Amino acid sequence: MPENKKKQAEETPPQTITSAKVKFEVYGEEMLEKLVKSSGNSGRVYLPPDWVGRHVKIIRID
C-alpha cells in the first residue's frame, strides 16, 4: 500500500454503525417467517426439504 494511502487509512476515525430500518422489495415464490435457533457459535434456520438447491434471501427484521 502506498505511504500516503496508508497514512490516510490510519488517520480516518472509526465509523459508528447505526441500526436503521430500510425497505426491501423482493419478488419470489414463497415466504416463511421463522425464529433463528442457536447452533454452536452461529444460528440456524430450518427450511422445507423441497427448498434444497433453491436460492433464498434472508432478511433480519429485528
C-alpha positions in Angstrom: 0.0 0.0 0.0 1.4 3.4 -0.9 2.5 5.5 2.1 0.0 8.4 1.5 -2.9 5.9 1.4 -1.6 4.1 4.5 -1.4 7.3 6.5 -4.9 8.3 5.3 -6.3 5.0 6.4 -4.7 5.3 9.9 -6.0 8.9 10.3 -9.6 8.1 9.4 -11.7 8.0 12.6 -13.7 4.8 13.1 -17.3 5.0 11.8 -20.2 4.4 14.0 -22.7 1.9 12.6 -26.3 2.7 13.4 -29.2 0.3 13.0 -31.8 1.9 10.8 -34.7 0.2 9.2 -34.6 0.0 5.4 -37.3 -1.1 2.9 -36.7 -4.2 0.7 -38.9 -5.1 -2.2 -38.4 -8.8 -3.1 -40.1 -10.9 -5.7 -40.3 -14.7 -5.0 -42.3 -17.9 -4.9 -42.9 -18.4 -1.2 -42.2 -16.8 2.1 -41.6 -18.2 5.6 -41.2 -16.4 8.9 -39.0 -18.3 11.3 -37.0 -17.8 14.5 -33.3 -18.4 14.3 -32.2 -21.1 16.6 -28.7 -21.3 18.2 -26.3 -23.8 16.7 -22.8 -23.9 18.2 -21.2 -20.4 17.5 -23.8 -19.5 14.9 -27.5 -19.5 14.1 -29.6 -21.9 12.1 -32.9 -21.7 10.2 -34.5 -25.0 9.0 -36.3 -24.8 5.7 -38.5 -27.3 3.9 -36.7 -30.1 2.1 -38.2 -29.1 -1.3 -36.2 -25.8 -1.0 -32.9 -27.7 -1.2 -30.9 -26.5 -4.2 -33.0 -23.3 -4.4 -31.8 -19.7 -4.0 -33.1 -17.9 -0.9 -32.7 -14.4 0.6 -32.6 -13.9 4.4 -33.6 -10.5 5.8 -33.3 -9.8 9.5 -36.4 -7.9 10.7 -35.4 -7.2 14.3 
